[in-house]
Amino acid sequence: MTYNPVYEREPFTDFEQVTPSTPLEALNLNWRERDLPERIRTKHVHRLHPYLGKFVPQLAEIFLRKYQPKVVCDPFGGSGTTLVEANALGLDSVGCDISAFNCLLMKVKTDRYDLFVLERDILDIIEKVRLGVAFPLFSKSLDDLDTDNEYLKRWFAPKALRELLYYRSFIPNYRYQDVLKVILSRSARSSRLTTHFDLDFPKSPQTTPYECYKHSRICQPTDDALQFLSRYSLDTLRRIREFSQIRTDAKVTILHGDAREAAFPEIDAVITSPPYVGLIDYHEQHRYAYELLDLPIRNEQEIGAASKGSSKRAQEAYIAQIEQVFSNIRKCLNKNGVVVILVHDKNGLYKDLASQVGFRLKEKYERHVNRRTGRRAGDFFEEILIWEPK
Ligand SMILES: C[S@@+](CC[C@H](N)C(=O)[O-])C[C@H]1O[C@@H](n2cnc3c(N)ncnc32)[C@H](O)[C@@H]1O
């Protein structure tokens, strides 16, 4: 059955009311900005770091409340939306991603922290960097922080790069190093030599003043990282504190690997949004983080990468790989389990997929997306496919 509730009807926002008996057709999920504002979609740790391709956390919440799995899996874990929502509801979760940076994000979002130590770490390191920048003669010399990394030298002004490298040099002294790495990465993203309107996929460094469409004036590329390091330090602390109020002791497992062959444990549900063909390069969008943090790159195993295009051949290769992922999932899903897939399948590639990998399509739901978290793209319809094992 396909549902697509009338758009004019009031969208559903009473998420806590969803129970296993809530009928899907009762839910109008066609939210507009005013129904589900960005600040709610990006609450607490969901906005710890920009990530292109995230889904709305409230969707994960609805399906978790409806199906109440003991263990939910997201084979394409991304920035960890399913894992964070599952944990808040006390449900165990498993997330897998081929991108090391995304696994770092999932971990930082879902870890348990001693908030006293976390605050001390975050404030101490930023204070050291501030002092070092203000009084270079009295501190570890910033000039010793040379790098031969061509990407970093190309994409950052010398001053910004020194500040980032200076921050990085202190990270090993702290307990919550992964949080500091995320602050460093987020600051690096903002302090690249880019225009303000093209932070997602800038093509080449912007080294001269430019006409800024975002601010309707002439803007200057930044040469400063310290302001971002300071701002994101406080923001990160606030967000982790906020999530810690609702965080539970439910188990979170993160697998860095290829979902086609990952060894998933026994699971009762899957809630996922697969990469789509030729749309996004998931490693490339966080390239600065890979370069600064020296993370392993496995982009050859990235399914549907934009760099591989969206030709007929790329589509065939893509769906064959997605098939392998769901065949792998099928082996560890309980016989009463459920799979929820969010996909904007504009090429109809998922049409016959369920039966090919041992599932049957139970329900299909269409949702009008007029503003996805972090996406600049225009309106489109997203499908929610609900499968059960055959
Ligand atoms: C659409 S995003 C998922 C976003 C996620 N739902 C969220 O809200 O953050 C798809 C993810 O699949 C990952 N991916 C691509 N190929 C993969 C593979 N072979 N195995 C595991 N993950 C892969 C990408 O790195 C990306 O993070």
PDBQT file of the ligand as one rigid body, heavy atoms in Angstrom, charges set to zero:
ROOT
HETATM    1  C1  LIG A 401      22.750   9.016   3.171  1.00  0.00    +0.000 C 
HETATM    2  S1  LIG A 401      24.156   8.786   4.166  1.00  0.00    +0.000 S 
HETATM    3  C2  LIG A 401      23.472   8.259   5.713  1.00  0.00    +0.000 C 
HETATM    4  C3  LIG A 401      23.102   9.411   6.577  1.00  0.00    +0.000 C 
HETATM    5  C4  LIG A 401      22.533   9.038   7.915  1.00  0.00    +0.000 C 
HETATM    6  N1  LIG A 401      21.207   8.487   7.809  1.00  0.00    +0.000 N 
HETATM    7  C5  LIG A 401      22.487  10.258   8.825  1.00  0.00    +0.000 C 
HETATM    8  O1  LIG A 401      21.406  10.739   9.171  1.00  0.00    +0.000 OA
HETATM    9  O2  LIG A 401      23.552  10.792   9.131  1.00  0.00    +0.000 OA
HETATM   10  C6  LIG A 401      24.897   7.341   3.528  1.00  0.00    +0.000 C 
HETATM   11  C7  LIG A 401      26.179   6.881   4.234  1.00  0.00    +0.000 C 
HETATM   12  O3  LIG A 401      26.569   5.640   3.637  1.00  0.00    +0.000 OA
HETATM   13  C8  LIG A 401      27.982   5.541   3.766  1.00  0.00    +0.000 C 
HETATM   14  N2  LIG A 401      28.479   4.487   2.861  1.00  0.00    +0.000 N 
HETATM   15  C9  LIG A 401      28.710   4.547   1.528  1.00  0.00    +0.000 A 
HETATM   16  N3  LIG A 401      29.173   3.360   1.091  1.00  0.00    +0.000 NA
HETATM   17  C10 LIG A 401      29.221   2.527   2.155  1.00  0.00    +0.000 A 
HETATM   18  C11 LIG A 401      29.599   1.175   2.340  1.00  0.00    +0.000 A 
HETATM   19  N4  LIG A 401      30.064   0.422   1.331  1.00  0.00    +0.000 N 
HETATM   20  N5  LIG A 401      29.488   0.639   3.590  1.00  0.00    +0.000 NA
HETATM   21  C12 LIG A 401      29.052   1.395   4.629  1.00  0.00    +0.000 A 
HETATM   22  N6  LIG A 401      28.709   2.686   4.506  1.00  0.00    +0.000 NA
HETATM   23  C13 LIG A 401      28.782   3.255   3.293  1.00  0.00    +0.000 A 
HETATM   24  C14 LIG A 401      28.464   6.946   3.458  1.00  0.00    +0.000 C 
HETATM   25  O4  LIG A 401      29.762   7.162   3.968  1.00  0.00    +0.000 OA
HETATM   26  C15 LIG A 401      27.396   7.796   4.129  1.00  0.00    +0.000 C 
HETATM   27  O5  LIG A 401      27.808   8.200   5.397  1.00  0.00    +0.000 OA
ENDROOT
TORSDOF 0
